Amino acid sequence: MTDRHAAYLVILEEDIREDDAEEGVLNAIRMLRGVASVQPVTASPGAEMVGRMRADQQWREALLGLVRNGRPVRSVPEGGEQQS
């Protein structure tokens, strides 16, 4: 028997304005079949997990670019060391 999913956490690549989110992103998610509720998470200095997820994504993209093209596709996240 497989596990059942109760919710999903989606991390945005970058913060977006509340009015832009309401017009597009939130309404689009609400239209998905089976969605009972959509609640935005306001950006705050304490949102460490969001920052870590974005930094991880940037590192993955840079590494893939290095493997595929011989150079990173995106810049290294702030605080990270860039190899020369």
Contacts in CASP RR format, 6 or more apart in sequence:
PFRMAT RR
TARGET T0000
AUTHOR 0000-0000-0000
METHOD contacts of the structure
MODEL  1
MTDRHAAYLVILEEDIREDDAEEGVLNAIRMLRGVASVQPVTASPGAEMV
GRMRADQQWREALLGLVRNGRPVRSVPEGGEQQS
10 29 0 8 1.000
11 49 0 8 1.000
11 50 0 8 1.000
11 53 0 8 1.000
11 54 0 8 1.000
11 57 0 8 1.000
12 25 0 8 1.000
12 50 0 8 1.000
13 54 0 8 1.000
13 57 0 8 1.000
14 54 0 8 1.000
15 43 0 8 1.000
16 25 0 8 1.000
18 40 0 8 1.000
21 40 0 8 1.000
26 38 0 8 1.000
26 40 0 8 1.000
29 35 0 8 1.000
29 38 0 8 1.000
30 38 0 8 1.000
41 47 0 8 1.000
41 50 0 8 1.000
43 50 0 8 1.000
54 77 0 8 1.000
55 77 0 8 1.000
58 74 0 8 1.000
58 75 0 8 1.000
58 76 0 8 1.000
58 77 0 8 1.000
59 76 0 8 1.000
59 77 0 8 1.000
61 72 0 8 1.000
61 73 0 8 1.000
61 74 0 8 1.000
62 72 0 8 1.000
62 73 0 8 1.000
62 74 0 8 1.000
62 75 0 8 1.000
62 76 0 8 1.000
63 72 0 8 1.000
64 73 0 8 1.000
65 71 0 8 1.000
65 72 0 8 1.000
65 73 0 8 1.000
66 72 0 8 1.000
75 82 0 8 1.000
76 82 0 8 1.000
END
